[in-house]
Amino acid sequence: MERLLLVGAATLHLVGEDAFLIAQWSENTCHVLCAASLKGHLDSWPDVISDTTSYVKQLGCSKLTFTSPREGWGRVAAQVGFHVESKTYAMEF
């Protein structure tokens, strides 16, 4: 992440009062690389998603994306309005 930030390939943003995200941008899409709470936990994901959506709309985006290898995020994402668009498969050698 640090390298992406240093070369300008990603940007750091504060969201609301207690969260941040690191994102990459393409056309009308904000792709979140990582997000976290400054308190160590989030009280309300719906509030953070709402704040984030409002923020990226102001920057001209109409789409918010993220990826995660954790299956549990599928349930959380669906609860706040996300849908599966694609999955990434990988092979290490």
C-alpha positions as CSV (number, residue, x, y, z in Angstrom):
1,M,0.0,0.0,0.0
2,E,2.7,2.4,0.9
3,R,4.3,2.2,-2.5
4,L,1.0,2.7,-4.3
5,L,0.4,5.8,-2.2
6,L,4.0,7.1,-2.8
7,V,3.7,6.8,-6.5
8,G,0.2,8.3,-6.7
9,A,-1.4,5.0,-7.8
10,A,-3.7,5.1,-4.8
11,T,-5.1,7.8,-2.5
12,L,-5.8,7.9,1.2
13,H,-9.1,9.4,2.4
14,L,-10.8,10.0,5.8
15,V,-14.4,9.0,5.8
16,G,-16.7,10.3,8.5
17,E,-15.1,10.9,11.9
18,D,-13.5,7.5,12.5
19,A,-12.6,5.6,9.4
20,F,-10.3,5.8,6.4
21,L,-9.9,4.1,3.1
22,I,-7.2,3.7,0.5
23,A,-8.5,3.6,-3.0
24,Q,-7.7,3.4,-6.7
25,W,-9.7,5.3,-9.3
26,S,-10.8,4.5,-12.8
27,E,-13.3,6.4,-14.8
28,N,-16.4,6.4,-12.6
29,T,-15.3,3.7,-10.2
30,C,-13.7,3.9,-6.7
31,H,-12.0,0.6,-5.9
32,V,-11.3,0.3,-2.2
33,L,-8.0,-1.4,-1.5
34,C,-8.3,-1.3,2.3
35,A,-10.5,0.4,4.8
36,A,-10.4,0.6,8.6
37,S,-11.7,2.3,11.6
38,L,-9.4,4.6,13.6
39,K,-11.0,3.2,16.7
40,G,-10.1,-0.4,15.8
41,H,-13.7,-1.4,15.1
42,L,-16.7,0.0,13.4
43,D,-20.0,0.6,15.2
44,S,-22.1,0.7,12.0
45,W,-21.1,-0.6,8.6
46,P,-24.2,0.9,7.0
47,D,-23.2,4.4,8.2
48,V,-19.6,4.0,6.9
49,I,-20.9,2.8,3.5
50,S,-23.4,5.7,3.4
51,D,-20.6,8.2,4.2
52,T,-18.2,6.6,1.7
53,T,-20.9,6.5,-1.0
54,S,-21.7,10.2,-0.5
55,Y,-18.0,11.1,-0.5
56,V,-17.1,9.2,-3.7
57,K,-20.3,10.6,-5.4
58,Q,-18.9,14.1,-4.7
59,L,-15.7,13.0,-6.5
60,G,-17.7,12.0,-9.6
61,C,-18.0,8.3,-9.0
62,S,-21.1,6.2,-9.6
63,K,-19.6,2.9,-8.5
64,L,-17.8,1.6,-5.4
65,T,-16.0,-1.8,-5.5
66,F,-13.8,-3.9,-3.2
67,T,-12.5,-7.4,-3.1
68,S,-11.9,-9.8,-0.3
69,P,-11.0,-13.5,-0.1
70,R,-13.1,-13.9,3.1
71,E,-16.5,-15.5,2.4
72,G,-18.1,-13.6,5.3
73,W,-17.7,-10.3,3.5
74,G,-20.3,-11.6,1.0
75,R,-23.0,-11.5,3.7
76,V,-21.9,-8.1,5.1
77,A,-21.7,-6.6,1.6
78,A,-25.1,-7.8,0.6
79,Q,-26.6,-6.2,3.8
80,V,-25.3,-2.8,2.8
81,G,-26.2,-3.0,-0.9
82,F,-23.3,-4.6,-2.7
83,H,-23.7,-7.4,-5.2
84,V,-21.1,-9.9,-6.6
85,E,-19.7,-8.7,-9.9
86,S,-16.8,-11.0,-10.3
87,K,-14.5,-13.3,-8.4
88,T,-10.8,-13.7,-8.7
89,Y,-9.2,-17.1,-8.9
90,A,-5.5,-17.5,-8.4
91,M,-2.8,-20.1,-8.6
92,E,0.5,-19.9,-6.9
93,F,3.5,-21.7,-8.3
